């Protein structure tokens, strides 16, 4: 025997002995190690309540479970209808759903083809020509053959290659199921965020257009004062530049507003020309009670983390397949039927035929391919573990970032609202004094400009708080139920 063959057989024997002595399964643990459990998500502990802005202080319910249909907490029937329409009609989500259905059926096909015996009915009618023996009869013989039989075959899965292969496929189906859940969550969040952005941009556009009117009015007044010698040329050029700057920003802002509406329409499964009308930010109620799950529960609610865990399970099963392929494969085959040269004799005792056999294949030398495949499967498993750990860290960071953003959004909106309130009071006072003749009209225009700029900042801060709230709901995950077909298949395989 060649040295390479002896070495390969020896390595396989030693591997089998090591597995037997250690009592280990052919596959590494299907469940990744316990992830870290931080005391709190961000650098600083999560406060129980945010700062009060617009008369609302959000309460962070620590330890609460995620809310499935969280968008309903904005208390807007139109927004609820848009999310429902998107979940029904979005083509990308529909394609993902059909792909998942196909994966379920392929898993069932693999279970039926590999875990159970196969039985086939076969029939044959043929015309054959055979060479006769020299000196005995005619030189050639022509005859018909009529045959029919049942063929049975079964592969004994002694070392788990088939079982681990099906378990790998089932875990991959689980992974696709979680990814489908993640796609549903992302679609709902994107629709809510797109609707808020579209409403915010529309209000910013209205405010900017009003600022443009005021800037041109101020430019006209300054030009008149300049002609009368009451204003310098520099003053005139400054206000003209300010008006031109505002005019320059408006086309880009209008394009952003239209793009937001187009994006919302496509998310809902519509063409851009069928984009819905904008909501008003005032029509959306900021959710006041926001659930913040503990880290251990968060990992059971985030489909991206669960998908990464399923990927570890699939990689573990692949190691089991690669290990089992080093050991013997045993198959059983049997057939029974009848055959004859004449149709009238097909179903007689004389025409009965049968066969039975057992096959055994022991890999001996494959040029190191089988061992290399096993090492590659182990490397893929270790990579899947690392991807899972990264998914866990990303989930914690996602929650930490959104919690921090929400806390700062409340402070920013609080400041913007205070500035807008002061600017409005100032404008009201200036306008009243102008009507009494105590101040000039240009002072009134300037006061309204300050008010509109303050309102612009307030609109942006209010929209940021609403979108970051949606982002936190998204980061918390949603307990969508995973399809039972793949999970039940795994349980059946283990039994």
GIVEN-V204476 format. One record per residue. N is the residue number from 1. PSI is psi in whole degrees, 0 to 359 (none if undefined). NEAR is the number of other C-alpha atoms within 12 Angstrom. Layout:
BEGIN
n=N psi=PSI near=NEAR
n=N psi=PSI near=NEAR
END
This chain:
BEGIN
n=1 psi=143 near=10
n=2 psi=149 near=10
n=3 psi=323 near=12
n=4 psi=320 near=15
n=5 psi=319 near=17
n=6 psi=317 near=17
n=7 psi=318 near=19
n=8 psi=314 near=27
n=9 psi=322 near=27
n=10 psi=318 near=18
n=11 psi=320 near=22
n=12 psi=318 near=29
n=13 psi=315 near=20
n=14 psi=322 near=16
n=15 psi=315 near=23
n=16 psi=319 near=24
n=17 psi=319 near=16
n=18 psi=318 near=15
n=19 psi=321 near=20
n=20 psi=319 near=14
n=21 psi=321 near=11
n=22 psi=347 near=11
n=23 psi=19 near=11
n=24 psi=152 near=16
n=25 psi=167 near=24
n=26 psi=339 near=35
n=27 psi=147 near=34
n=28 psi=174 near=31
n=29 psi=133 near=25
n=30 psi=338 near=31
n=31 psi=129 near=24
n=32 psi=162 near=29
n=33 psi=159 near=18
n=34 psi=129 near=15
n=35 psi=167 near=25
n=36 psi=154 near=20
n=37 psi=92 near=17
n=38 psi=155 near=20
n=39 psi=322 near=16
n=40 psi=162 near=23
n=41 psi=307 near=33
n=42 psi=180 near=23
n=43 psi=321 near=16
n=44 psi=149 near=14
n=45 psi=150 near=18
n=46 psi=126 near=30
n=47 psi=157 near=24
n=48 psi=328 near=20
n=49 psi=148 near=24
n=50 psi=174 near=32
n=51 psi=154 near=25
n=52 psi=125 near=24
n=53 psi=141 near=29
n=54 psi=27 near=30
n=55 psi=9 near=17
n=56 psi=129 near=22
n=57 psi=119 near=26
n=58 psi=139 near=31
n=59 psi=125 near=26
n=60 psi=107 near=31
n=61 psi=93 near=23
n=62 psi=131 near=26
n=63 psi=359 near=19
n=64 psi=154 near=22
n=65 psi=158 near=28
n=66 psi=153 near=33
n=67 psi=123 near=28
n=68 psi=300 near=24
n=69 psi=63 near=27
n=70 psi=334 near=35
n=71 psi=339 near=42
n=72 psi=342 near=26
n=73 psi=350 near=25
n=74 psi=354 near=31
n=75 psi=48 near=20
n=76 psi=114 near=25
n=77 psi=324 near=17
n=78 psi=315 near=23
n=79 psi=319 near=38
n=80 psi=318 near=25
n=81 psi=322 near=23
n=82 psi=317 near=37
n=83 psi=316 near=36
n=84 psi=319 near=26
n=85 psi=319 near=25
n=86 psi=318 near=33
n=87 psi=333 near=33
n=88 psi=325 near=22
n=89 psi=353 near=24
n=90 psi=121 near=31
n=91 psi=322 near=22
n=92 psi=318 near=22
n=93 psi=321 near=29
n=94 psi=318 near=22
n=95 psi=318 near=18
n=96 psi=322 near=23
n=97 psi=317 near=28
n=98 psi=323 near=17
n=99 psi=320 near=19
n=100 psi=318 near=29
n=101 psi=319 near=22
n=102 psi=320 near=18
n=103 psi=320 near=26
n=104 psi=315 near=31
n=105 psi=323 near=20
n=106 psi=325 near=21
n=107 psi=315 near=32
n=108 psi=320 near=28
n=109 psi=320 near=18
n=110 psi=320 near=25
n=111 psi=313 near=28
n=112 psi=324 near=20
n=113 psi=335 near=19
n=114 psi=335 near=26
n=115 psi=343 near=28
n=116 psi=156 near=20
n=117 psi=153 near=20
n=118 psi=136 near=21
n=119 psi=125 near=19
n=120 psi=142 near=18
n=121 psi=129 near=16
n=122 psi=141 near=18
n=123 psi=152 near=18
n=124 psi=136 near=20
n=125 psi=123 near=18
n=126 psi=152 near=18
n=127 psi=124 near=15
n=128 psi=153 near=14
n=129 psi=126 near=14
n=130 psi=148 near=13
n=131 psi=132 near=15
n=132 psi=171 near=13
n=133 psi=142 near=11
n=134 psi=132 near=9
n=135 psi=358 near=9
n=136 psi=95 near=10
n=137 psi=195 near=10
n=138 psi=157 near=13
n=139 psi=335 near=13
n=140 psi=154 near=15
n=141 psi=132 near=15
n=142 psi=130 near=15
n=143 psi=162 near=17
n=144 psi=149 near=19
n=145 psi=128 near=23
n=146 psi=124 near=27
n=147 psi=149 near=30
n=148 psi=139 near=26
n=149 psi=163 near=25
n=150 psi=130 near=24
n=151 psi=129 near=24
n=152 psi=136 near=25
n=153 psi=150 near=26
n=154 psi=135 near=27
n=155 psi=123 near=28
n=156 psi=121 near=24
n=157 psi=66 near=27
n=158 psi=324 near=21
n=159 psi=9 near=27
n=160 psi=14 near=34
n=161 psi=315 near=32
n=162 psi=316 near=33
n=163 psi=315 near=39
n=164 psi=326 near=40
n=165 psi=318 near=35
n=166 psi=323 near=40
n=167 psi=323 near=44
n=168 psi=313 near=40
n=169 psi=319 near=37
n=170 psi=320 near=43
n=171 psi=324 near=40
n=172 psi=325 near=36
n=173 psi=318 near=39
n=174 psi=316 near=40
n=175 psi=316 near=34
n=176 psi=326 near=35
n=177 psi=316 near=38
n=178 psi=322 near=39
n=179 psi=327 near=32
n=180 psi=317 near=34
n=181 psi=318 near=35
n=182 psi=322 near=35
n=183 psi=321 near=33
n=184 psi=316 near=39
n=185 psi=316 near=40
n=186 psi=321 near=34
n=187 psi=314 near=37
n=188 psi=315 near=40
n=189 psi=320 near=42
n=190 psi=324 near=36
n=191 psi=315 near=41
n=192 psi=313 near=48
n=193 psi=321 near=40
n=194 psi=320 near=41
n=195 psi=319 near=47
n=196 psi=316 near=43
n=197 psi=318 near=40
n=198 psi=317 near=39
n=199 psi=317 near=37
n=200 psi=315 near=41
n=201 psi=323 near=37
n=202 psi=318 near=33
n=203 psi=324 near=31
n=204 psi=323 near=35
n=205 psi=315 near=33
n=206 psi=317 near=23
n=207 psi=319 near=32
n=208 psi=322 near=34
n=209 psi=323 near=28
n=210 psi=321 near=27
n=211 psi=323 near=34
n=212 psi=317 near=32
n=213 psi=315 near=25
n=214 psi=321 near=34
n=215 psi=318 near=34
n=216 psi=326 near=29
n=217 psi=318 near=26
n=218 psi=323 near=32
n=219 psi=318 near=30
n=220 psi=318 near=24
n=221 psi=321 near=27
n=222 psi=322 near=31
n=223 psi=318 near=25
n=224 psi=318 near=19
n=225 psi=324 near=18
n=226 psi=318 near=19
n=227 psi=330 near=15
n=228 psi=355 near=12
n=229 psi=11 near=13
n=230 psi=353 near=15
n=231 psi=150 near=20
n=232 psi=165 near=17
n=233 psi=325 near=19
n=234 psi=320 near=15
n=235 psi=318 near=23
n=236 psi=314 near=26
n=237 psi=325 near=19
n=238 psi=314 near=20
n=239 psi=328 near=29
n=240 psi=319 near=25
n=241 psi=321 near=19
n=242 psi=317 near=24
n=243 psi=319 near=29
n=244 psi=323 near=20
n=245 psi=317 near=20
n=246 psi=318 near=27
n=247 psi=324 near=24
n=248 psi=326 near=16
n=249 psi=338 near=21
n=250 psi=314 near=26
n=251 psi=318 near=17
n=252 psi=321 near=18
n=253 psi=321 near=26
n=254 psi=320 near=25
n=255 psi=319 near=17
n=256 psi=318 near=23
n=257 psi=319 near=30
n=258 psi=320 near=29
n=259 psi=323 near=23
n=260 psi=319 near=32
n=261 psi=319 near=36
n=262 psi=315 near=28
n=263 psi=319 near=31
n=264 psi=317 near=41
n=265 psi=315 near=32
n=266 psi=320 near=30
n=267 psi=327 near=40
n=268 psi=357 near=38
n=269 psi=17 near=29
n=270 psi=164 near=22
n=271 psi=154 near=18
n=272 psi=328 near=19
n=273 psi=347 near=16
n=274 psi=23 near=16
n=275 psi=139 near=26
n=276 psi=163 near=30
n=277 psi=155 near=22
n=278 psi=145 near=29
n=279 psi=172 near=29
n=280 psi=140 near=24
n=281 psi=328 near=34
n=282 psi=340 near=20
n=283 psi=352 near=19
n=284 psi=130 near=30
n=285 psi=122 near=28
n=286 psi=126 near=35
n=287 psi=128 near=30
n=288 psi=337 near=29
n=289 psi=107 near=27
n=290 psi=120 near=40
n=291 psi=138 near=36
n=292 psi=99 near=40
n=293 psi=154 near=34
n=294 psi=155 near=27
n=295 psi=319 near=35
n=296 psi=320 near=26
n=297 psi=328 near=27
n=298 psi=318 near=41
n=299 psi=341 near=36
n=300 psi=357 near=29
n=301 psi=347 near=36
n=302 psi=114 near=43
n=303 psi=331 near=38
n=304 psi=322 near=41
n=305 psi=319 near=39
n=306 psi=325 near=40
n=307 psi=320 near=35
n=308 psi=324 near=41
n=309 psi=320 near=41
n=310 psi=326 near=39
n=311 psi=324 near=41
n=312 psi=317 near=41
n=313 psi=315 near=41
n=314 psi=318 near=42
n=315 psi=324 near=44
n=316 psi=316 near=41
n=317 psi=326 near=42
n=318 psi=325 near=43
n=319 psi=320 near=40
n=320 psi=320 near=38
n=321 psi=312 near=38
n=322 psi=325 near=35
n=323 psi=316 near=38
n=324 psi=332 near=34
n=325 psi=349 near=35
n=326 psi=348 near=37
n=327 psi=172 near=32
n=328 psi=149 near=25
n=329 psi=126 near=23
n=330 psi=133 near=24
n=331 psi=149 near=23
n=332 psi=136 near=23
n=333 psi=145 near=24
n=334 psi=149 near=23
n=335 psi=150 near=24
n=336 psi=140 near=24
n=337 psi=208 near=28
n=338 psi=151 near=30
n=339 psi=149 near=29
n=340 psi=164 near=25
n=341 psi=352 near=23
n=342 psi=134 near=20
n=343 psi=329 near=20
n=344 psi=343 near=16
n=345 psi=6 near=17
n=346 psi=316 near=25
n=347 psi=27 near=20
n=348 psi=164 near=17
n=349 psi=327 near=14
n=350 psi=335 near=15
n=351 psi=5 near=23
n=352 psi=137 near=21
n=353 psi=151 near=23
n=354 psi=162 near=20
n=355 psi=155 near=18
n=356 psi=143 near=17
n=357 psi=157 near=17
n=358 psi=131 near=17
n=359 psi=141 near=17
n=360 psi=130 near=17
n=361 psi=119 near=17
n=362 psi=114 near=19
n=363 psi=132 near=27
n=364 psi=306 near=27
n=365 psi=118 near=23
n=366 psi=27 near=20
n=367 psi=26 near=17
n=368 psi=7 near=20
n=369 psi=318 near=18
n=370 psi=318 near=26
n=371 psi=323 near=29
n=372 psi=322 near=19
n=373 psi=322 near=23
n=374 psi=318 near=30
n=375 psi=322 near=21
n=376 psi=320 near=21
n=377 psi=322 near=29
n=378 psi=319 near=29
n=379 psi=319 near=20
n=380 psi=323 near=25
n=381 psi=314 near=35
n=382 psi=323 near=27
n=383 psi=320 near=22
n=384 psi=322 near=30
n=385 psi=317 near=33
n=386 psi=320 near=22
n=387 psi=322 near=25
n=388 psi=314 near=33
n=389 psi=320 near=27
n=390 psi=322 near=21
n=391 psi=321 near=28
n=392 psi=313 near=38
n=393 psi=320 near=26
n=394 psi=322 near=22
n=395 psi=315 near=38
n=396 psi=318 near=37
n=397 psi=319 near=25
n=398 psi=313 near=29
n=399 psi=317 near=37
n=400 psi=316 near=31
n=401 psi=317 near=26
n=402 psi=323 near=32
n=403 psi=317 near=43
n=404 psi=317 near=27
n=405 psi=318 near=29
n=406 psi=319 near=42
n=407 psi=318 near=35
n=408 psi=328 near=25
n=409 psi=319 near=36
n=410 psi=318 near=37
n=411 psi=319 near=27
n=412 psi=317 near=28
n=413 psi=324 near=37
n=414 psi=314 near=28
n=415 psi=317 near=24
n=416 psi=321 near=28
n=417 psi=321 near=30
n=418 psi=318 near=23
n=419 psi=317 near=23
n=420 psi=322 near=29
n=421 psi=318 near=23
n=422 psi=318 near=21
n=423 psi=323 near=29
n=424 psi=319 near=24
n=425 psi=320 near=19
n=426 psi=317 near=24
n=427 psi=318 near=27
n=428 psi=319 near=21
n=429 psi=316 near=20
n=430 psi=317 near=27
n=431 psi=320 near=25
n=432 psi=318 near=19
n=433 psi=325 near=18
n=434 psi=319 near=19
n=435 psi=335 near=15
n=436 psi=356 near=12
n=437 psi=14 near=13
n=438 psi=336 near=14
n=439 psi=164 near=19
n=440 psi=163 near=18
n=441 psi=320 near=25
n=442 psi=325 near=26
n=443 psi=325 near=28
n=444 psi=317 near=30
n=445 psi=315 near=32
n=446 psi=321 near=30
n=447 psi=321 near=33
n=448 psi=327 near=34
n=449 psi=316 near=34
n=450 psi=320 near=30
n=451 psi=314 near=33
n=452 psi=323 near=35
n=453 psi=321 near=33
n=454 psi=320 near=32
n=455 psi=325 near=34
n=456 psi=314 near=32
n=457 psi=324 near=31
n=458 psi=318 near=35
n=459 psi=314 near=38
n=460 psi=318 near=32
n=461 psi=321 near=34
n=462 psi=317 near=42
n=463 psi=321 near=38
n=464 psi=321 near=33
n=465 psi=320 near=45
n=466 psi=317 near=46
n=467 psi=323 near=36
n=468 psi=332 near=36
n=469 psi=316 near=45
n=470 psi=321 near=43
n=471 psi=325 near=35
n=472 psi=319 near=42
n=473 psi=319 near=46
n=474 psi=318 near=44
n=475 psi=330 near=41
n=476 psi=342 near=50
n=477 psi=167 near=46
n=478 psi=130 near=38
n=479 psi=61 near=28
n=480 psi=134 near=24
n=481 psi=131 near=21
n=482 psi=151 near=27
n=483 psi=141 near=24
n=484 psi=346 near=17
n=485 psi=314 near=24
n=486 psi=317 near=36
n=487 psi=319 near=30
n=488 psi=328 near=21
n=489 psi=319 near=32
n=490 psi=317 near=31
n=491 psi=320 near=16
n=492 psi=321 near=18
n=493 psi=319 near=31
n=494 psi=327 near=16
n=495 psi=none near=9
END
